[in-house]
Amino acid sequence: MANTSDNLKDNLKKLSAISDWFDQQQEIDVEEGINKVKEAGELIKASKARLVAIENQFEEIKKEITAEIEGE
């Protein structure tokens, strides 16, 4: 299975490479295709989790800024 990372940029590059692989196939090897789909699914899942984490970080920063402004 794919070694997914928390780096969105890397995950997007890997997803693009998988998409390109499918586009370049004249005749798709079903077994390899299934592996690529599984890999893409894991990358999407990891990317979604990372996006949620980033959103939470932004919310925390927003709360801190709001608290500082209201405290002044």
GIUR-V169785 format. One record per backbone hydrogen bond with DSSP energy under -1.0 kcal/mol. CO is the residue of the C=O (numbers start at 1). NH is the residue of the N-H. E is the energy in kcal/mol with one decimal. If there is no record, write none. Layout:
co->CO nh->NH e->E
co->CO nh->NH e->E
//
This chain:
co->2 nh->4 e->-1.2
co->7 nh->11 e->-2.3
co->8 nh->12 e->-2.8
co->9 nh->13 e->-2.0
co->10 nh->14 e->-2.3
co->11 nh->15 e->-2.6
co->12 nh->16 e->-2.4
co->13 nh->17 e->-2.2
co->14 nh->18 e->-2.1
co->15 nh->19 e->-2.4
co->16 nh->20 e->-2.7
co->17 nh->21 e->-2.2
co->18 nh->22 e->-2.1
co->19 nh->23 e->-2.3
co->20 nh->24 e->-2.0
co->29 nh->33 e->-3.1
co->30 nh->34 e->-2.6
co->31 nh->35 e->-1.9
co->32 nh->36 e->-2.3
co->33 nh->37 e->-2.4
co->34 nh->38 e->-2.5
co->35 nh->39 e->-2.5
co->36 nh->40 e->-2.6
co->37 nh->41 e->-2.4
co->38 nh->42 e->-2.2
co->39 nh->43 e->-2.3
co->40 nh->44 e->-2.6
co->41 nh->45 e->-2.4
co->42 nh->46 e->-2.5
co->43 nh->47 e->-2.4
co->44 nh->48 e->-2.6
co->45 nh->49 e->-2.1
co->46 nh->50 e->-2.1
co->47 nh->51 e->-2.5
co->48 nh->52 e->-2.1
co->49 nh->53 e->-2.1
co->50 nh->54 e->-2.5
co->51 nh->55 e->-2.5
co->52 nh->56 e->-2.4
co->53 nh->57 e->-2.0
co->54 nh->58 e->-2.4
co->55 nh->59 e->-2.3
co->56 nh->60 e->-2.2
co->57 nh->61 e->-2.3
co->58 nh->62 e->-2.6
co->59 nh->63 e->-2.4
co->60 nh->64 e->-2.4
co->61 nh->65 e->-2.6
co->62 nh->66 e->-2.6
co->63 nh->67 e->-2.6
co->64 nh->68 e->-2.3
co->65 nh->69 e->-2.6
co->66 nh->70 e->-2.7
co->67 nh->71 e->-1.7
//
